[in-house]
């Protein structure tokens, strides 16, 4: 994991509202799920209490690797106007134990930090409306949600990242959103906040329903915290809905795939060419939202505007689709994508001879398998797709992580050797005795084994479809040489249609304009939209690859 989460100063925190007096009444208790890079790492229970004296938030939780943090108990008290009164937090990480206690008297905040018997006191100046956000206590944004209910763009709130720093949080953007769960839709509001401070700036998205918290996203850290009801696989964010979008259920292998079909605004009177968007193996919902950018929703809209019918779908076990992902392999995900192709080919408004598949990231691997199985697919586009095996990709990412690290050469080599032992154990099923049990529980799965064993080169060499390799120049997750290698393989295919290779200057892995392309930059990107250049290259290629056959 390349995200130094335990050093975050603002990324962690959700404050629960409650009052500790005996006369307090419990308003409700809620559960929040915590995700890192899409993986569920734990949960927090949060209770809101209210009394005549104010609001009290109480909670506890457990966060597994890579955070490895036990939140035994925490409580934050505010008066009726949400002025901070007192905070207590008890945390455990391995053999380390912390107790943080802050009391506020006027503008003075006095904080005592006890760590393994060592005590330290700090006095800091706070404003009247300051909000407690203790590190990695993900219930604390409940208090922020209540404050945001009366905020507007341009307002600046003060937050106390206990015990480190007091920082401003500026409201940069506010948008109304819709979250769909079984039986109803939630009217949500998304607040984009810019946290500043001496440690560094950070953008955070806070989603609210009225005065209550729904979700927190820290794009630069790939951290998301969701209320349990919207964290379920049946919930989805409705993004970029077009007036003529069609919501469909596509039969797969014993379950349905939930999908959105986007079409041109005006029907052309003839059968349409079609495009299937395929994401990677990490269970993804149909819009492929990464760092707050709905990549597939935006790409589908651009392709539909260009005259194509486009389908994007929730993967098995994600969003509103059925099935389970933990026991799936790349072959299984390819079967799902093929089911989408079969569904399209039978539609009366589709030309079955003019269907293309576009795979993004390791969704390109899935797309290769589909194209190999289904010769009727006319064209295949691979966007930011790796050219090497899963094992090689993991080791490459580990080496890149060490490039910006002060880890000693000896420690680096030891870590690499340990990583190789883990990967070999996953692939072969042997020598698990040398691997810690908690690591085995995380990696010994059919999906990860399928990922590590997958090699795209021999599959790509057997394909005959028209091929586009689209490679962002600033992609640090899948560097440029991957696209170059795929293009070389594509051009060497015997009896195949043409191969086009396009490099996208100044774009990162998210197809978004960037400066460095590093993952750490994602949360600070000024553009929250994929570049029109990316969509334009695909459209230009599709016009040739899916050109209608001349009439005879």
N, C-alpha and C positions, 0 to 999 in steps of 0.2 A: 504494500500500500504506500503510495507516494504522497499521502496527505498528512502533514504533521498536526493532527487534530488536537493533541493535548496542549499545543502551544497557542491555540486560538485565544484571542482576547475577547472577541464579541460573538464568534460563531455559535458558541454554546449558550443556551439559556432560554427558558420559558417560565415566566413567573405566574404562579397560581394565586388567585385572589381569595383571601379568607380572613376572618377575625377570630382571635383565639379566646374571646370571653365565653363564660359559661352560658350567656344568653344568646350566643350566636346561633344562627340557623344555617344548616347545610343547604346550599342552593343546588349543587350537583357535584358528582365526581366523574372525571373523564380520563380516558386512557389515550396516550399519544405513542405512536410508533416512531422509532428513529431509524433512518436509513443512511448508509454511507455508500456512495457510488452504486446506488440501487439495491444494495444488500441490507436486509433487516438485521440490525445489530442490537435491538433491545426496545424497552418501553419505559414509560413513566406514568404513574398514577397521580392525578391532580385533583384536589378538592377545593372548591370555592366556598367560603363562609362569609356571611355578612351579619353585622350587628349595628346597633345605633352608633357605635364608636368608629366603624370603618369596615375595611375588607381584609380578609386573611386568606392567603394561599398556602396550602400544605401539600407535600408530595413525597414520593420515594420512587426508586427505579433501579434498573440494572441495565448497563450498557456493555455488551460483549466486545470482542476484538473487532476493530483495532483500538477501541476506546478503553475497554477493560476497566470500567469504573462502576463502583457500587454507590448509589445515592441512598444512604440509610434513612435520612430524614431531612427535610428542609421546610422552612416556614418564612413567609414574608408578610409583614403587617403594614398596612397603609391606613390613613384616616379616611373620612368620607370623601374628601376631595383628591384622593390618591396621592397625598403627600406621604413619603416614606417614614416609617416609624422604627421598625426593627426587622432584622434578617438573621436567621440561623441556618447553617448548612453543615451537615455531617457527611463526609465522603470517604470512601475506601478504595485504594488501588493497590492490589497485591498486599504487601506488608505495610504499606504506608496509609496513615489515617490523618485526615484533616478535619478540624472543626473551625468554622468561620462564624463569628458573631459580630453583627454591626448594629449599633444604635444611633439614631439620628436625633439631635437636639438643636432645633432651629436650623442653622446652615452648617452645623458641624456633624460630620459622620465619623464615629469612632469605631474602628474595626480591630478585633482581636483574632489572630490566626494562630491556632495551635496545631503543630505538625510533629507527631511522634514525640511528644513531651516538650518540644521547643515552642516557646510563645513569642509572638511579635505583635506590637500594637501600631496602628497607623491612624492619623487624624487627617481628614480631608474636608474640603468645603463643598457642599452640595446645594443645588437650587431646590426650591420648594416642591417642584413637580418631578424630581428625579425618580427614575425607575430602576429597581434592583434587577440586574441580569447577572447572577453568579455564573461563572464559567461552567459549561457543560451541564447545567441544570436546565433541561429543555422545557420545563413547565413555566418558566418565568415570563415568556412573552404573552401570557394571559393578561398580565397587567398592562403591557404595551398595547395589546388589542383594545383594552378598555380606553386607554388614552387616545388611541387613533380614531375612535368613534367621532370625536369632535375636531379632528385635525384636518388640514388641507395642504395642498402642494405649497411648498415654501416654508412651512412651519419647521421649527427645530426643537426637538425634544432632548432632554438630558438623560443619559443612562449611566448607571454605576456598574461597571463590569467588576464585580466584587471578587477579590480585594484589590485588583490591579489599578484600575483607572476610571476616571469619569470622562465620558466622551460625548460629543454632540451626535445626534441622529437626525439628519435632515430628510424631510419627506420630498422625494424627487419626482415620483409619479404615483398616480392613483388610477386604477382601472376597475371596471365592473366585470366580473367573470361569472360563469355558470358551471357548477359541478353537478354531474349527473350521478345519482345513486339509485338503486332499485326502488321504483315507486314514486320518486320525486326528484326535483332539481333544487339545488341550494343556490340562493343568490349570494354570491361572495364578492368581497372587495379585496383587490390586491394592492398592497402598499409597497413601493420600492423605497427603501431607506438607505442613505449613505452614512455609515458610521465613520467618524474621523477620530483622530487621537494621536498620541505620541508614538504608539506602537505601530500604527499603520492604518490605512483606510480599508473599509470593507463594505460591500453592498449586500443587503439582506432583503429578501422579499417576504412580507408578512401578509397572510391571507386571513381575513376576518369574516365572520357572519354576525352582523350587528356589533355587539361589544365583546363577542367571544372569539377565541382563537380557533382557526381551522388548520393552518399550516404555516411552516417557516421553511424557507429555502435559503441556503448559503451557497450560491452557484460556484464561487471560486473554490470551495472546499468539497463540493459534491455531497453536501449534507442536506437532508430533507427530514422534517419532523411533521407528521400528519396525525390529526385526530383519527381515532381507530376506525370510525365509520367511513371516512373517505380514504383510509389507507387500504381498505379491502380491495380485492381484485375486481369487484363489481363496480367500483367508482371510477369515473373518468372526468377530466376537465374538457369542457366543450370549447375548443379553440378554433378561430378562423372559420366559423360556420358560414357556408355559402347558402344563398337562398334556395338553390335547387339540390343541395346535398341529399343523398339517399342513405339511410341507415339500414344495413342489411345484416342477416345472420347467414353465414356460409357454412354448409355442412362439411365437417372434416372427419377425422377417424373416431367416431363415437361421441363427438361433441361439436358445438358450433363455434365459429370464429366471428366475433363482432367486428364489423367493418363500416367504414364511411366511403361512399362513392361520390367523387366530385366530378362534375360534368361542365362542359362549356355553357355559358349563359344562354346561348341560343342554339337550339337543335339544328344541325346542318341538313336534315332530311335524308341523310345517308348513314350507313353504319359507321360507327366511330372507331378509330384506333384506340387502343387501351394500354395502360401502364400499371403494373403491380409494383408497389414499393415494399421492399423487404428489409427489415431491421435485423440486428444481430441476435446472438443466442441468449443474452441476458434478457429475461422477460421484460418486454417493452410494450407500452400501450401505443395505439396507432399513430399518435402525433410525434413520437420519437422526441420527447422533450429532454434536452440536455442543457444544463446550466441556464434553465429558464427559456430556452429557445425551442419552439415547436418546429423542428427541422422538417418533418414529413408534412405537417399541416401546411406550412408555407410553400414547400415544393409542390405539393398536390394542387394548391391554388394556382401557382404559376403555370403548371402543365395543363390544367383545365382551361385556363384563359387562352392557352395556345391551341386549343381544339382537341385535347385528349380526354378520354374518360380515365380517371385515376382512382385506384382502390388502395387504401391503407387499412391495416387491420391490427387489432390487439392480438399479440402472440398468445399461444396456449398458456393458460395460467396467469394471464395478465389482463388488466382492464376488465371488460365484460365478456371475454372469451372463456370457454370452458377448458377442460383438460388440465393437466398438471405438467409443470416444467422440470421439476427436480429429477425425474427419471428419464427425461427426453435426451435425444442426441441430435446432431446436425441432420442426420437422416430423417428424424421425426419432424424437425422444423421445415425441412425441404418438402416432406409430405403435406404439411399444412399449406405451404406456399403453392404447391401443385394443385391442391384443392381449390385455392382461390383462382388459379388460372383456369381450371376446369369449369368453375362457376361462370367466369367471364365468357369463356368460349361458347357457352350455351345461351347467353343473353341475345335477345333479338336486336338490340341496339348496338351490338359490337360486331366488328369484322374479325372473325376468329383467326384470320391469317395475319392480322396486324396487332399482335399483342407483344409488348416488351416487358422485361423485368428489370428493375433497378434495385441493386443491393447496396446498402450503406454499411461501411465498416466490415465486421465479419458477417454481416448480412449478405455481403458479396459472396462469401463461401457458401451460404445456404442457397443463394441464387445460382451458383455454378452447378450444384447438385441438381437443382430443379431443371436447369437447362439441359443437363446431361440426360435426365430421365425423360424429358418432354421435348421432343424434337420439333413440335409445332410452335414452340416459342420462337418468335421471329428475331428478336434482338435482346442483347444483354448489356447492361451498363453496370460497371463496378466503380463505386465512389469511395475513395479513401479506404481501400480494401487491402489487407495485409497479403504479402506474396510468399511468406514463409510459414512453416508449421507453427502450431500453437506453442510447442515447447520452445522453439527458437524465439518466438515473439515474447514470451514471458521473460526469458533470459536477456533479450535485447532491452526490454523495458527496465529490468533491474539494473543493467549497465548504465542506461541513461539517467536513472535515479541517482546513481553514485557520481555522475559527472559533476553535479552541483552540490556534492556533499563533502564534508570535512572528515568523513570516515577514513580511518587509516587503511593502507593497502592490504595489510594483513586481515583486518576485520572484513574488508570487502571480499577478499578471496574466500574467507570462511563462510560468509553469507551466501556467496555464489555456489559453493560446494554443497551447502545445506539445501539450497533451492534445487539443485540438480538431483539430490537424493529424494526430495519430496516429489518432484516431477516424475522421476523414474518409478517410484513406488505407486503413484497414481496410474501410470500407463501399464505397468507390469502386474500390479496387484501383489508385489512381493516386497520384503524388507521393511515392513511397517514397524517392526520393533524399534527401529532407530528414529522414528518420527513421533513427536509429542502427540498424545491422544487428541488434544483440542484442535491441532492442525489437521489431523486425519479426518475428524468429523466435518471440517469445513471443505476439504478438497476431495475426499474419496466419494465422488458422485459420478454417475454416468455422463452427465453433461460436461463436467470439467475434463473427464477422461476423453470424451469425444473432441473437445476443443484442443487438448494437447496433442492428440493423434492426428488431427486434420492437417493435410498437406494440399494446398490449392493447386500446385503446379501440374501434377499428373491429370487432374480433372479438367483444368482449363485447356490443356493441350488436346483434349478429345472433343471439345465443343466445336460446333460448326456455325453457330449463329453470328450475325453481325455483332461486333464487340466495341464498346466504348470504355476506356480507362480514364477516369476523371480524378485528378490528384491535386489537392491543395498544396501550394508551395510551402506554407508555414505549418504544415501538419507535423506536430511533435509526437502524436500518438502513433501515427502510421507515416513515417518519414517518406520523402519523395522517392527514394530508390525503390520502394515497394511498387509504386505505380510503373516505374521504368521496367522493372523485372516482369510484371504482368503483361505489359505491352510487348516486350520481347517474346514472351511465350505465345501471346496471341498472334503475333505476326508470323510465327514459325508453324502455325497450324496448317496441315495439309487439307486441301479442298474446303477451306472455310471461307466464309464471307469476310469482308475487310475488318481491320482493327484500327481504331482511332485512339490516339493518346493525347490528352489535353491537360496541361498544367494550369492551375488557377493561381495567378500571382496574388500575394498579400492576403491569402485566405488561410484560416486555421482548419482544424479537423471538423469544426462545426459549420464549415462553409461560410464563415463570417469574417469580415475584415478584421485584421489583428496586427499587432506590432511584433510580438515575439512568437506567438503561436503556442506558448506554454499553457498547460492546464491551469496553472495558478493565475493566468490572465483572464480566464473565462468570466469570472464574476465582475471584472472591471471594464468589460467591452462596452464602448459607447453605442455600438450597433447591436440590437437584439433581433436582427432579422438576417436570414441567409442572403448572401449576395445575389443580386439579379443575374450577375455573370454566370453563376453556377447553373441556374435554371435555363439561361439562354443557351449555354453549350449543350445541355441535354436536349432542348427543343430543336436546336439546329441539327443535331445528329439524328434525332427521331424522324425528321422530315425525309431524310434519305433512307434510314434503316427500315422505316415503316411506310415507305412510299407505296401507294396502291399499284397493283399490277396493271399494266396496260390492257385495255379491253381488246378483244379479238373480234 
